[in-house]
């Protein structure tokens, strides 16, 4: 039986490693969209490999039984030994807004664990407003030059 949680009408379904191959066929086109719209240092194949290895987890999101998006997370250890839930890739299909429910879901997921916070990276300025609205704050800005 699949593990799932319902938050504000959105159903978040955990995809176990043995089901990643099938689920990946659904999310791959959307992963490509995310990679094309942002400065991504990953390709969809990297995501697939991390999911199959178990170093990242996939949660598919459904609304009214329709695929609405997904979120892929990893747990990172910082230099001080604290654990952070890293939101690696998230996508909401047009016509669906999973951000608020997604943040609430992830907060519940890490409640009563040793994880001390959540983070995500983005080069898209529009995320600044959305991040603040959901309780995130900017920690650092990274500039990169390819050589």
C-alpha positions, -999 to +999 in steps of 0.1 A: +000+000+000+014+034-010+021+060+017+002+092+010-008+123+029-036+148+020-030+185+026-055+211+015-070+188-012-036+178-026-025+141-022+013+136-017+023+101-026+057+087-016+072+067-045+093+038-032+125+029-051+109-001-068+083+021-084+106+049-095+110+036-130+073+038-137+068+072-120+098+087-137+080+083-171+054+107-158+078+133-143+105+133-170+089+158-193+084+182-164+120+177-152+131+188-186+110+219-184+124+228-150+160+222-162+154+244-192+139+273-173+166+275-146+203+273-143+204+236-134+237+218-128+218+185-132+201+167-160+170+145-157+192+114-157+209+126-126+176+128-108+167+093-119+200+079-107+196+096-073+160+083-069+170+047-079+200+049-055+178+061-027+198+093-020+167+113-030+130+107-026+101+114-049+066+125-039+040+127-066+012+152-061-024+146-072-055+168-070-089+153-078-071+122-089-051+141-116-013+144-116-006+180-103+032+179-099+060+165-078+087+173-053+121+156-050+140+160-017+173+149-002+186+151+033+219+170+035+243+173+065+260+207+070+295+212+083+282+214+118+264+181+116+228+195+113+205+179+088+186+199+063+158+188+039+169+200+005+141+205-020+160+195-051+133+198-077+097+207-074+071+212-102+035+223-103+016+217-135-002+246-151-036+251-135-024+236-102-007+254-073+010+229-049+034+253-033+015+261+000+003+225+005+038+213-005+055+234+022+030+223+048+035+186+037+073+188+040+070+205+074+049+177+086+072+151+070+102+164+090+084+170+122+098+149+151+130+141+131+166+154+135+161+177+105+165+213+115+153+231+084+144+231+047+161+248+018+159+252-019+180+270-045+168+290-074+181+315-099+146+328-107+139+361-089+102+354-086+109+328-060+120+355-036+084+366-029+070+330-028+098+319-005+091+347+020+054+340+019+060+305+030+085+313+058+118+309+039+145+335+041+175+342+018+207+328+034+232+335+006+235+345-030+257+325-053+273+340-085+289+318-110+310+323-141+318+295-165+354+293-177 
